[in-house]
């Protein structure tokens, strides 16, 4: 036997060497190494990883053919050029790097990019790269299910986005075995987990994976049960694990249990463990540098400031939200279409729009907002939780919407609408710009959409839409002004399958025309309201 030899046996590295104090200390430095004394003799073992093999190679250990092949395969993956010719969307360079990282990690990785950098598209690009990994299960918060469905259809090739099923309710039923992608939310995961396991998922994508930080919750238990049965797992989270190590253990171990195999050791090493006389406190952080180094083997994280060179000034995202009053809304919409069909031609409808007609449209818009307001507030909560130091600007058009958001986030929010005096308006802006505890600005588009500087935030969300693309652009530019060092994420939180979708589509169409006008004036085309009426009248035929 050679004096220093490393062998691949049953997925572990067997380390054999003639006794030497210096070599012994080196082997003891390898993470998760174990000593064995059995019929095969006395030797050490450690998990198979590039880092562990690098330590042994640097110490001149002789590698057997299995380990050399493993290293060769890893190097090929590292150097491989990722090609996804059928993907409908173009990836930014850093997003392509993220897909490469997942690929190099053999489909078990954490993508922890800052919110707004496209974790969703990176996960979907990996699904496109590996079409054999089906069925795929996507686990996400309930208010993001429709967004995942939308992104799948807009990103994956058509042939990969046909057999999709979105799960609802707490009563599980059989899942069609031909389904290729299943979307389920955390709230109902426990009810569906056994049915999901039956279809033998090949990959699980966990969005907002930090939802599984608490071992006592049903969703965490269900997520662990599901991921144990899947050979591949991609976890997405914008929460910085290094800042809250105790919340990261479950995510890390579900992705790769060899990184930190023992929870107790992890808590004492990285969570600044303290006994307060009643029990252990693991809410702190310790040995952050060491933790970060180990996390890099399984996690990739980029901040906005790191990738600015790759990004445009603004990135637009439409987030569809399922409304909670769909029956009431659909009845009102049907009544509106019947009302239009009773009109004699478009000119009559245009005249009526000045009074009762416009009131009916505003009524539909308000019903849509009422139906989505609770899921929209959960979206805001997620943003604030995932961006510990980040700020957000939210715009609406009605005072009622502004007040509901303010009441929910009272203490960390300021507002500007028609009821706010000039003095209080200036104070609200100064607080938002300079006070770290004020994380949310809520504004009425008419009152706050012009003249203000809100560059403390680089994210804008619209809960309601105006009638003009120019008003939208002016409101967005409250954040995109001189002094803004980041690109600006613009989110439209749209009530799915409602009048808001039609307005958003028309606004986008008109915005493109507006952008093409050199002097910045509004285009002279058909008024948006008239086009909206035409769309509804056409639906009623």
C-alpha positions, -999 to +999 in steps of 0.1 A: +000+000+000+012+035-008+021+056+022-006+082+016-037+071-003-072+083-008-099+059-021-135+064-032-155+038-012-194+039-009-195+076-017-170+085+010-132+092+008-112+066+027-079+082+039-051+058+046-015+067+056+014+056+077+013+072+111+028+107+111+019+135+136+019+162+109-003+142+085-027+133+114-032+170+123-038+178+086-065+150+083-081+162+116-085+197+100-108+182+073-145+191+080-166+161+091-138+136+091-143+104+111-119+078+125-128+041+119-114+009+135-129-022+121-121-054+101-107-033+073-081-017+097-076+017+111-083+046+088-101+079+084-131+089+062-145+122+051-173+134+028-166+136-009-161+172-020-137+192-041-125+211-010-117+180+009-098+164-020-079+196-025-066+194+010-054+158+004-039+166-030-019+195-015-005+170+010+006+147-019-020+119-013-024+095-042-059+095-055-076+064-069-093+064-103-127+070-088-116+103-071-097+114-102-128+109-123-149+128-098-125+158-100-125+156-138-163+156-139-164+186-115-138+205-136-158+198-168-189+212-152-171+242-139-157+250-174-189+241-193-206+268-213-242+269-203-264+270-233-302+275-232-312+284-267-349+278-263-353+300-232-377+328-240-359+354-218-324+367-221-303+362-189-280+389-175-244+377-172-246+373-134-279+353-138-261+330-162-234+326-135-261+317-110-274+289-133-238+277-138-234+275-100-266+254-096-253+231-124-219+227-108-236+219-076-255+191-093-288+207-087-285+211-050-278+248-042-290+280-025-295+311-046-296+340-021-294+370-044-308+403-031-345+408-041-350+421-076-320+403-092-341+374-107-338+343-085-369+330-102-356+332-137-323+315-126-342+285-111-364+283-143-333+285-165-319+255-146-352+236-152-348+245-189-312+232-189-323+199-173-356+188-189-351+153-175-356+166-140-393+161-140-417+162-122-406+194-107-423+208-076-422+245-068-430+255-032-438+292-026-459+316-006-496+315-016-496+350-030-468+341-054-483+310-070-498+329-100-465+348-104-446+315-107-472+303-133-468+335-152-430+333-151-430+297-162-451+305-193-430+336-201-396+319-196-396+282-204-399+269-239-435+261-249-429+224-249-418+226-212-447+248-200-478+228-209-483+202-182-485+225-152-508+221-122-514+246-094-526+230-062-553+246-041-571+237-008-564+215+022-581+184+007-555+166-013-565+146-045-545+125-069-520+144-090-519+135-127-487+115-131-481+132-165-479+166-148-444+180-153-444+210-130-465+214-098-469+247-079-479+245-042-479+270-014-464+265+020-498+268+038-512+237+022-480+218+017-486+195+047-519+184+033-504+176-002-470+163+007-479+126+006-495+129-029-465+149-041-442+121-029-462+096-048-453+112-081-416+109-073-405+145-078-370+148-093-364+184-082-379+207-057-376+245-060-383+262-026-390+299-031-386+321+001-369+291+016-364+309+049-401+302+056-388+268+068-366+283+096-387+269+124-385+232+131-419+232+149-441+244+121-460+220+099-446+236+067-410+230+078-418+193+086-436+189+053-408+206+033-382+183+050-403+153+042-407+163+005-371+173-001-358+140+014-376+122-014-362+144-042-326+140-055-324+177-064-332+209-045-328+246-053-335+269-024-342+306-031-340+332-004-332+369-002-326+367+036-289+369+045-282+337+063-249+350+077-267+377+096-292+353+112-273+319+113-300+301+134-325+307+106-303+292+080-296+258+093-327+240+080-322+255+045-285+245+044-291+209+057-320+203+033-298+213+004-266+195+016-265+179+050-227+173+048-219+210+051-232+211+087-243+176+098-249+184+135-274+211+145-261+214+181-225+220+169-238+246+143-258+265+169-228+268+193-203+276+166-222+302+146-251+314+166-232+330+196-248+305+220-255+319+254-272+302+284-294+328+302-301+306+332-334+293+318-322+280+285-300+285+254-302+317+234-291+311+197-303+344+182-268+359+178-240+354+153-204+343+157-175+332+136-193+349+106-162+348+084-158+310+088-195+305+082-195+327+051-165+307+037-183+274+042-216+287+028-199+297-004-196+260-012-234+256-014-247+292-018-243+320-043-253+356-033-251+388-052-261+423-041-275+450-064-243+471-060-223+441-072-240+438-106-250+473-115-229+472-147-250+444-160-284+461-154-306+487-171-318+518-152-352+502-145-365+467-145-402+462-147-421+432-132-458+424-133-469+404-102-503+387-107-524+384-075-554+362-071-583+383-057-603+370-027-637+383-039-637+367-074-674+359-074-685+394-065-661+409-090-672+387-119-708+395-113-700+432-114-679+428-146-707+408-163-732+436-154-708+462-168-705+443-201-743+440-204-745+477-197-721+484-226-739+462-250-771+482-244-753+513-257-758+523-293-722+524-306-689+536-292-698+573-294-727+568-270-704+549-247-679+577-248-705+603-238-718+580-210-682+576-197-683+611-184-708+601-157-722+567-149-700+548-172-668+561-156-683+554-122-689+517-132-653+514-143-640+529-111-663+505-092-646+475-110-612+489-102-621+493-065-634+458-063-602+445-078-581+464-053-603+452-024-598+417-035-561+418-037-552+441-008-545+414+018-521+393-006-505+426-017-497+435+020-482+401+024-460+409-006-449+441+011-442+422+043-420+397+023-401+425+007-393+442+041-384+409+057-361+399+028-345+433+025-334+440+061-320+474+053-341+481+022-368+506+017-399+505-005-422+531-022-458+521-027-482+541-049-520+540-051-547+562-065-573+562-038-570+575-002-587+543+010-558+522-004-532+545+011-548+544+045-552+506+046-514+503+039-505+529+065-527+513+092-510+480+085-474+493+087-479+521+111-446+529+129-423+521+100-442+541+073-449+576+062-475+588+037-482+616+013-517+621-002-542+649-007-549+651+031-512+659+040-502+695+044-471+709+026-452+710+059-461+673+068-453+663+032-418+677+035-414+660+069-425+627+055-399+628+027-371+638+051-380+610+075-381+584+046-348+597+032-329+600+065-345+577+092-334+541+090-365+530+110-389+544+083-388+517+056-420+524+037-433+554+018-470+552+008-482+578-017-511+588-038-499+590-074-515+625-079-501+640-047-468+622-044-460+612-080-442+644-089-417+668-072-404+644-045-370+628-041-373+593-027-338+579-036-335+561-002-355+534-020-346+516-052-379+497-054-413+510-064-446+491-062-479+502-078-511+489-060-533+509-084-527+522-119-534+557-132-549+564-167-517+577-182-482+561-188-467+596-182-481+595-146-465+561-141-431+572-154-432+604-132-440+583-101-412+558-109-388+586-112-392+597-076-367+569-069-348+571-102-333+606-097-298+621-094-283+605-063-297+571-069-268+546-069-289+515-078-311+505-106-348+508-098-371+478-096-407+486-106-434+462-096-470+463-108-491+442-084-520+433-107-553+417-097-553+387-120-582+382-145-596+416-138-599+451-154-564+458-140-548+434-165-565+452-194-554+486-181-518+474-175-517+460-210-529+493-225-506+514-204-476+493-214-486+497-251-489+535-247-457+537-226-438+523-256-453+549-278-446+576-253-409+565-250-406+569-287-417+605-287-386+626-286-402+656-268-417+634-241-452+645-248-482+622-246-490+604-278-520+616-297-536+581-301-569+569-289-576+577-252-570+547-229-605+548-215-620+545-250-597+515-258-607+499-226-644+502-235-637+487-269-620+457-253-650+451-231-676+455-258-656+430-280-657+405-251-695+408-249-702+399-285 
